[in-house]
Amino acid sequence: MLLVSCQTSTSGLNDSWQTHRTVLEKDPIGTHQEFMARSVIEDEASTSEATALEWAKERYALLVRRAQNEIPGVTRVSYEWVVMAGADLVHRYWLFGDSKQAQFTLAQLNGFRDSHPAEVQGWASEQLHWANMEMQPAPSIPVLKLLGSASGSQMVRNGRVQLVSFFFLGCPPCIQELPALNDLQKRYPTETPLVADLTTYKANSYLSSPTHVTIEAALDRARRKKAPNIAMVITSDETLARFQVSAFPVVAVIDKAGRVRYVGREIDFGQNDAVGQLISRLLRE
């Protein structure tokens, strides 16, 4: 893994992927290995979407093989890592326009969940739920209280690209991402994406004297200080359940047709970051 990191910063992504393939073939797989593979593939996608897809296919195939077969001298891989790799692959198939393979892989993943439920828990279950949402109509997001520039009683509206980030005020990464969300909204002054932070009264009930009025006031102070160009919306607890938000932040991207195009934990939205590139792509569609 140290060699992968060094190669990523010196000799390039292709060399680091060749080394990481050896990791995927032979090494124990844990959180560090999973996120490093995801990072290398995501970085390559900014240059070549086709190559990133091939690497994602390799990662998934190698992990499936290790989960399904006893290989002498090689530790068996849990279906947790298979499903996480597969969920990322489904997303990349959709981006590449290969709906047939996206649907085939998603059916495989749902089968792995049903046959190995004890292994497909936590992050794996969460990411599989989000993979099942992709390219499907977005769940409704009722507006209980609006702070900022959005309008209407429903967030999801056809004809505009939307990025919503589920958050609460006591979440340091959520507060950290506010300026980045604000910059994303300001990046498109002549187009119509909607960038919004979504929360609930219950998520912010840890505040002292947590009445609706005090929660709304605290949210509006944070918005005005760190992200005055975005909307903040208080929505229902049921909305969080529909998006399977169990920890914060979670970001969802919805296209002009009202379909979910990404749900995940990315908090970087620059022009060269995956979510930033997806927003630009959806605005052109």
Residue, then its C-alpha position, 0 to 999 in steps of 0.5 A: m500500500l505504501l508503494v501504491s501511494c508513492q507511485t500515485s504521486t510519482s510515476g502515475l496512476n497506471d503503475s499504482w493500479q498495477t501494484h494495487r491489482t496485486v493487493l486485490e489478488k493476494d492481500p487481506i482487504g480492509t478499509h484502507q485497501e478499499f478506499m485506496a482502490r476507489s481513490v486511484i480509480e476515481d483519479e483516473a476517471s478524470t482523465s479516462e472514464a473508459t480506463a477507470l471503468e476497466w479498473a473498476k471491473e477488474r477490482y470487482a472480478l478479483l474480489v468476487r473470485r476471492a469471496q467465492n473460491e478457496i485460494p491456497g495461501v490467500t485470505r478469503v474476502s468478505y462479501e462486504w468488500v465485494v458489494m462496496a466494489g460492485a456498487d461503485l462499478v454500477h455507478r461507473y456503468w451508468l456513467f458510461g451508458d452501459s445500462k445492461q451491465a449496470q442492471f446485471t451487476l446490480a442484480q448480482l449484488n442484491g443476490f449476494r446481499d440475500s445469500h450472505p446477509a451477515e456480511v453485507q452490513g454497515w457501509a456495504s448495505e448503505q452503498l448497495h441501497w444507494a446503488n439501487m436508487e441510481m437512475q430511479p426517480a428521486p424520493s420526494i423531499p418535503v420542505l418544512k422550513l426554507l432558509g435561503s434561495a429555494s422555493g416551493s413545498q418540494m425540493v425535487r423538481n424536473g428541469r434542474v440539476q440538484l445537489v442536496s447534502f444531508f447534514f446537522l450542525g453538530c457534524p464537523p465535516c458537514i460544517q467543513e463542506l459548507p464553503a465548498l457547497n457555496d462555491l459550487q453554487k456560485r460556479y454556475p451564475t447563468e445556469t440553474p443547479l440548486v445546491a441545498d443543505l438538508t436537515t431535520y428538527k430531530a437531527n439538531s435536537y441536541l442544541s440547548s433549548p431545541t425548539h423549532v425557532t431556536i433550531e431555525a435561527a442556528l441554521d440560518r446563522a450558519r448559512r449566512k456565515k459560511a454559505p449564503n448562496i445556498a438554500m438550507v431546508i428542514t425536511s422530514d425524518e422520513t426523507l432521511a429514511r428514504f435516502q438511508v441516511s444513518a450518518f452525516p454528511v450524505v450527498a445526493v445528485i438529482d438530474k433534470a429528469g428527477r432521477v438519482r444520479y449519485v448518493g454517497r459521502e463525497i465532500d469535495f465538489g471542485q471542477n476536478d472532483a467526481v461530484g463536481q464533474l458529474i454536476s457539469r455533465l448533467l447540466r450539459e445533458 
